[in-house]
Amino acid sequence: MIVYLHGFRSSPQSFKARLLAARLAGLGRSAEWLCPMLPVSPAEAIALAEREIAARLQANGSGDAGDAGNARKASERVTLIGSSLGGYFATYLAQKHGWRAVLLNPAVVPDRDLSKYLGEQPLWHGGGSIVVEPRHLDELRSLALARVTQPERYWLIAATGDEVLDYREMLAHYPDVPTRLIEGSDHGISEFADYVDDVIAWCDAP
């Protein structure tokens, strides 16, 4: 299963999510794709992602997560792809569950970065808005990890031209993680179509 976690104010309609979904569909692998719409609350976003992943694994016959052996087998079937704030969530979930994760320009200190977005904020896709509350920053802080273990389970893709987040913070936060550093580009990785097949191949690797 490949699980995409979108970023702040984004959605499953982000262009990176749509590119990945279309590519997997072209490969006849749509059943492996999961891309939930995440709520504004980080705690609720994590809980939702865990519920949807568990439900999909159960539906696919991966076993009861309460069984240690089946839980181990289930974890081997999950790879996360997290973009921006979704990369922060993916890091937390991968560390907690032993899953693998591709991190696309991930947020490193989102409670700091989002402190200037308190209040009502418009969504990028489909209209509507969210309301960012101080408690959401506290929830973000509760998910912080000083470092990841088993860095080989992660792949960092960072763009030096990211206009929203500092790629140098990403490199410092994931010092031992295999990394593809893109010279230039932007926060959204506008040329992501050039990397879709590489990302899927990494997800498929043992």
N, C-alpha and C positions, 0 to 999 in steps of 0.2 A: 504494500500500500504506500502511495506517495501522497503526503498530506501537505497542502500549501497553506501557510499562515500569512495573511496579508498584513499590511502596515496600518499606521494611524490614519484614520479618515478614509481608508481604502475599502476594498470589498473583493469578492470573487470575480468582479468584472474588471479588475486591474489588467493591464495589457500583459504582464508577465504571467499571471494566472491563466488568462485566455490562451496565450501561446502554448503553455505547457499542456493545458487541457486538450487543445486542438492536436498537438503533436501526439499525445498518448492515444487520442481517438483514432488518428491516422494509423497508428500501430496496432489498433484493435485492443487497446488496453484501458478503455474508459472505466472499466469496473475497478481498476486500481486507484483511481483518482478520488481524492476527498479535499474539498476546499470550503470549509464552513465560513459563514458570515459571523465575524467575531463581535461581541458587544463591547461597549466602551470600557466597562469595568475590566481591568486586567485579571482579577480573581475569577470573574465570571467567564472571561475568555478562555482561561486555562481549563476551568471546569468543563466548559462546553466542548473544547477540543478533546479532552480526555473521554468524555461521554461518547462523542461521535466516533472516535477511534475504537473504543471498546465495543460499541454497537456493531461497527463494521466488521471487526475481527470476529465477533460472536456469530454474525450472520454468515461469515465466510468459513465458519467451522474451525476457527483457530483455537478454540477451547476457552475454558473458564479462567479468567485472570486470577482467580483465587488458587488455582493449581500452579505450583511453582514451575513444573515442567512445561505446562502449556503456556504459562506467562512468558517463559524464556523463548519458546517458539514464536509466540505472538510478537514479541519485541523485535525479533529478527525480520519480521515482515513489514516493519514501519520505518519509513524514512521521511523526515520533515524537511520542507523547504520554507524558510522564513525570510521575509523581506522587511527591512527596516525594523519597526517595532515587532513585527512577526518573527524577526530573527532573534530578538530578545526572548520572546516566548518559546521559540524553538530550542534555544540554548537551555532554558530551564527544563523543558519537557524531555529533551534528549538526555540531560544529566540525570533527571529523576528516574526515567524509565529504561535507560540504556539503549535508547533509539539512536539512529544516525541523523545528521542534519546538514543541509546546505544552507549557508548564511549569506544572504544577499544584502550588502551594505547594512549590516545589522546595527540597531541601536545598542549602545553600550551603557549609557547613563540616561535612560529615558525620563526618569522622574525630574531630572534637571532640565532636559530639553523641552519637556511638555509643560513645565511650570508656567511658561508664557502663553499657554493655550487654554487656561482655565476659562470656563464659561461655554457658551454655545459656539459650536464650530461646524461649518458646512462639510458635508461629505463630498468626496470627489466624483462619485458615480451615482446616478439615479436620483439626485436631489435628496432633500432631507438634511438632518443635522444631528449632532450628538452634543451632550453637555458634559464637559470635563470638570470633575469635582476634585477638591483637595484630597479626598479619601482615595481617589484613583492613583495619586502620586505615592501615597503610603503603600498601596497594593503593589505598585511597581517596585518600590524599595524592598518589599518582602520577597520578591522573586530574584533579587540580585545574587549573582555567584561571583566569588572572588576569582575563581579560575575553573576551567573545565578539566575533568579527568579524562583519560583515554582520548587525547586530541585527535587521534587517527579516525575517530568516529565523526569528525566534523570536516567540512570543506568551506572555507571562507572565500567569497568573491567580493572584492572591494574595489571601488573606483576612486582614483585620485581626484577626479573632477566632481565628486559628490558635493553639491552645494548646500546640503542640509546637515549632514553629519561628517565628522572629521575621520577620514580613513586611517589616520595615524593612531587614533584611539582604538580603532578596530584591531589594527596590527598589534598594538600593545596589549590589548585584552586577550587576544588569542595567539600568543607568541609561538606555540608549538603546533598550531593547527595548519595543515596543508592549505596553501593560499594561492589564489590567482589574483594578482594585482593588475587591474585594468588602468592603463595610462589614459587620463582624461575621462570621458564619458560623463555621467551625471548620477544623481541619486536614484532615479528610476531605471538606470542601465538601459538607455534607449535602444541600444543595439543588442538587446537580450536574445533576439532571434538567432544571433551568431553562437549563443552559448546553450541553447535549449537541449541539443543532442548531448552535449558534454554533461549537462546536469543530470539528464535521464540516465546516461551511462554510469555516472557515479552512484546514482541511486540503486542501480542494478548490480553494482559490484559486490562481491562477497564481503 
